[in-house]
Amino acid sequence: MCLILTAVAAAISAILWFTVFRDEKYNFQFLTLMYLGATLMWSVDGIFSVMEGEGFFNLSLDDTKLGVLVVTLGLALWAVTFVVRSVKAKRISA
């Protein structure tokens, strides 16, 4: 479920980046790249799970909680970097 959640988050953030938040001040490329990296990581994990005889997707409750946590922490990290960059930009312009 981690793979599914991060892939959906990557798709949504990429769509928002290319349509709504094209301005670099929003730093949406950072959020998109974080989610794409997590999606790649979970894809590799799924490939190794298949090689060990397990399923590609893990749909357990624990894996769902981990996926929600990863997406939430990615969003929180992006929000912190957005605020820090905004404060720095205001200090420079003032």
CORDANOR-V775446 format. One record per residue. N is the residue number from 1. RES is the residue in one small letter. SS is DSSP state (hx for helix, st for strand, lp for the rest). Layout:
n=<N,N>
res=<RES,RES>
ss=<SS,SS>
This chain:
n=<1,2,3,4,5,6,7,8,9,10,11,12,13,14,15,16,17,18,19,20,21,22,23,24,25,26,27,28,29,30,31,32,33,34,35,36,37,38,39,40,41,42,43,44,45,46,47,48,49,50,51,52,53,54,55,56,57,58,59,60,61,62,63,64,65,66,67,68,69,70,71,72,73,74,75,76,77,78,79,80,81,82,83,84,85,86,87,88,89,90,91,92,93,94>
res=<m,c,l,i,l,t,a,v,a,a,a,i,s,a,i,l,w,f,t,v,f,r,d,e,k,y,n,f,q,f,l,t,l,m,y,l,g,a,t,l,m,w,s,v,d,g,i,f,s,v,m,e,g,e,g,f,f,n,l,s,l,d,d,t,k,l,g,v,l,v,v,t,l,g,l,a,l,w,a,v,t,f,v,v,r,s,v,k,a,k,r,i,s,a>
ss=<lp,hx,hx,hx,hx,hx,hx,hx,hx,hx,hx,hx,hx,hx,hx,hx,hx,hx,hx,lp,lp,lp,lp,hx,hx,hx,lp,hx,hx,hx,hx,hx,hx,hx,hx,hx,hx,hx,hx,hx,hx,hx,hx,hx,hx,hx,hx,hx,hx,hx,hx,lp,lp,lp,lp,lp,lp,lp,lp,lp,hx,hx,hx,hx,hx,hx,hx,hx,hx,hx,hx,hx,hx,hx,hx,hx,hx,hx,hx,hx,hx,hx,hx,hx,hx,hx,hx,hx,hx,hx,hx,hx,hx,lp>
